[in-house]
Amino acid sequence: MTHEWRKSSRSSGGGAQNCVEARRTGAFQVRDSKLGDASPVFDLADGDFTSLLRAARR
């Protein structure tokens, strides 16, 4: 099964290529969108991903 990378719906305009992408593959994974497939991929547990989202909203 292929899991596509998603960007925030708030990522628009001139900086749309400079954001974090995420996907769910059983766990959450995040990467740097400007590096694409060359980006390191970080695996996050559910609670860690939730904490990341909360911190990003501040």
C-alpha distances in whole Angstrom, upper triangle without the diagonal:
4,7,10,13,16,20,22,24,27,26,28,31,32,30,27,26,27,25,22,18,16,12,11,9,11,14,15,15,18,19,22,21,24,23,19,18,21,21,21,18,19,18,19,20,20,24,24,22,24,27,26,25,29,30,29,31,34
4,6,10,13,16,19,21,24,23,25,28,28,27,23,22,23,21,19,15,13,10,10,9,12,14,14,13,15,16,19,18,21,20,16,14,18,18,18,15,17,16,18,19,20,23,23,20,23,25,24,23,27,28,27,28,32
4,7,9,13,16,18,21,20,22,25,26,24,20,19,21,18,16,12,10,6,7,6,10,11,11,10,12,13,16,15,19,18,14,14,17,16,16,13,15,14,15,17,16,20,20,17,19,22,20,20,23,25,23,25,28
4,6,10,13,15,18,16,18,21,22,20,17,16,18,15,13,10,8,6,8,9,13,14,12,11,11,12,14,12,16,15,12,12,15,15,16,13,15,15,16,18,18,21,20,17,19,22,20,19,22,24,21,23,26
4,7,10,13,15,13,16,19,19,17,14,13,14,12,10,6,5,5,8,10,14,13,11,9,8,9,11,9,12,13,10,10,14,12,13,11,13,13,15,17,17,19,18,15,17,19,17,16,20,20,18,20,23
4,7,9,11,10,13,16,17,15,12,12,13,10,9,5,5,6,10,12,15,14,11,10,9,10,11,9,13,14,12,13,16,14,16,13,14,15,15,17,17,19,18,14,16,18,15,14,18,19,16,17,21
4,6,8,7,9,13,14,12,9,9,10,7,7,5,7,9,12,15,18,17,13,12,10,10,10,8,11,14,12,14,17,15,16,14,15,16,16,19,18,19,18,14,16,17,14,13,16,17,13,15,18
4,5,5,9,12,14,12,9,11,11,8,8,7,9,11,14,17,19,18,14,14,12,13,12,11,14,16,15,18,20,17,19,17,17,18,17,19,17,19,17,14,14,16,13,11,14,14,11,12,15
4,5,7,11,14,13,10,13,13,11,12,11,12,14,16,20,22,21,18,17,15,16,16,14,16,19,18,21,23,21,22,21,21,21,21,22,20,21,21,17,17,19,16,13,16,17,14,13,17
4,6,9,12,10,9,12,12,10,11,12,14,16,19,23,24,23,19,19,16,17,16,14,16,19,19,22,23,21,23,21,21,23,22,23,22,22,21,18,17,18,16,13,15,16,12,11,14
4,7,9,7,5,8,9,7,9,10,13,16,19,22,24,23,19,18,15,15,13,11,13,16,15,19,20,18,20,19,20,22,21,24,22,23,21,18,19,19,16,14,17,17,13,13,16
4,7,7,5,9,10,10,12,13,16,18,22,25,27,26,22,21,18,17,15,13,14,17,17,20,22,20,23,22,23,25,25,27,26,27,25,22,22,23,20,18,20,20,16,16,19
4,6,6,9,10,12,15,16,19,22,25,28,31,29,26,24,21,20,17,14,14,18,18,22,23,22,25,25,26,28,28,30,29,30,28,25,26,26,23,21,23,22,19,19,21
4,6,8,9,11,15,16,20,23,26,29,32,30,27,24,21,19,16,14,13,16,17,21,22,20,23,24,25,28,28,31,30,31,29,26,27,27,24,22,24,23,19,20,22
4,5,5,8,11,13,17,20,24,26,29,27,23,21,18,16,13,11,10,14,15,19,19,17,20,21,22,24,25,28,27,28,25,23,24,24,20,19,21,20,16,17,19
4,6,7,10,11,14,17,21,23,26,25,21,19,16,14,12,9,9,13,13,17,18,16,19,19,20,23,23,26,25,26,24,21,22,23,19,18,20,20,16,17,19
4,6,9,10,14,16,20,22,26,24,20,18,14,12,9,6,5,9,10,13,14,13,16,17,18,21,22,25,25,26,24,21,23,23,20,19,22,21,17,19,21
4,7,10,13,17,20,23,25,23,19,17,13,11,7,6,5,9,10,14,14,12,15,15,17,20,20,24,24,25,22,19,21,21,17,17,19,18,15,17,19
4,7,10,14,17,20,22,20,16,14,10,9,6,6,7,10,11,14,14,12,14,14,14,17,17,20,20,21,18,16,17,17,14,13,16,15,12,14,16
4,7,10,14,16,19,16,12,10,7,6,5,6,8,10,10,13,13,10,11,11,11,13,13,17,17,18,15,12,14,15,11,11,14,14,11,13,16
4,7,11,13,16,14,10,8,6,5,6,6,10,11,9,11,13,10,11,10,11,12,13,16,16,17,15,12,14,16,12,12,16,16,13,15,18
4,7,10,12,10,7,6,4,7,9,9,13,13,12,13,15,12,12,9,9,10,10,13,12,15,13,10,12,14,11,11,15,15,13,16,19
4,6,9,8,6,5,7,9,12,12,16,16,13,13,16,14,14,10,11,10,10,12,12,15,14,11,13,16,14,13,17,18,17,18,22
4,6,6,5,6,9,12,15,16,19,19,16,16,19,17,16,12,12,10,10,10,10,13,13,10,13,16,14,14,18,19,18,20,23
4,5,6,7,11,13,17,17,21,20,17,16,18,17,16,12,12,9,10,11,11,15,15,13,15,18,17,17,21,22,21,23,26
4,7,9,13,16,20,20,24,23,21,19,22,20,18,14,13,10,10,9,9,13,14,12,15,17,17,18,20,22,22,24,27
4,7,10,14,17,19,22,21,19,18,20,18,16,12,10,7,6,6,7,10,10,9,12,14,14,15,18,19,19,21,24
4,7,10,14,15,19,18,17,16,18,15,14,10,8,6,5,6,7,10,9,7,10,12,11,12,15,16,16,18,21
4,7,11,12,16,15,13,13,14,12,10,6,5,5,6,9,10,13,11,9,12,14,12,13,16,17,16,18,21
4,7,9,12,12,11,12,13,9,9,6,5,7,8,11,12,14,11,9,12,13,10,11,15,15,13,16,19
4,6,9,8,8,9,9,6,6,5,7,9,11,15,16,17,15,12,16,16,13,14,17,17,15,18,20
4,6,6,7,9,9,6,8,8,10,13,14,18,19,20,17,15,18,18,14,15,18,17,15,18,20
4,5,5,8,9,8,10,11,13,15,17,20,21,22,20,17,19,20,16,17,20,19,16,19,21
4,6,9,9,8,11,13,15,18,20,23,24,26,23,20,23,23,19,19,23,21,18,21,23
4,6,5,5,9,11,13,17,19,23,24,26,23,20,23,24,20,21,24,23,20,23,25
4,5,6,9,10,13,16,18,22,23,25,22,20,23,24,20,21,24,23,21,23,26
4,5,8,9,13,15,18,21,23,25,23,21,24,25,22,22,26,25,23,26,28
4,7,9,13,16,19,22,24,26,23,21,25,25,22,23,27,25,23,27,29
4,6,9,13,15,19,21,23,20,18,21,22,18,20,23,22,20,23,25
4,7,10,13,17,19,20,17,16,20,20,17,19,22,21,20,23,25
4,7,10,13,16,17,15,13,17,18,15,17,20,19,18,22,24
4,6,10,13,14,11,10,14,14,12,14,17,17,16,20,22
4,7,10,12,9,9,13,14,12,14,17,17,17,20,22
4,6,8,6,6,9,10,9,12,14,14,15,18,20
4,6,5,6,9,10,11,13,14,15,17,19,21
4,6,5,6,9,10,11,13,14,16,17,19
4,5,5,6,9,10,11,12,14,16,17
4,5,5,6,9,10,11,12,14,16
4,5,5,6,9,10,11,13,15
4,5,5,6,9,10,11,13
4,5,5,6,9,10,11
4,5,5,6,9,10
4,5,5,6,9
4,5,5,7
4,5,6
4,6
4
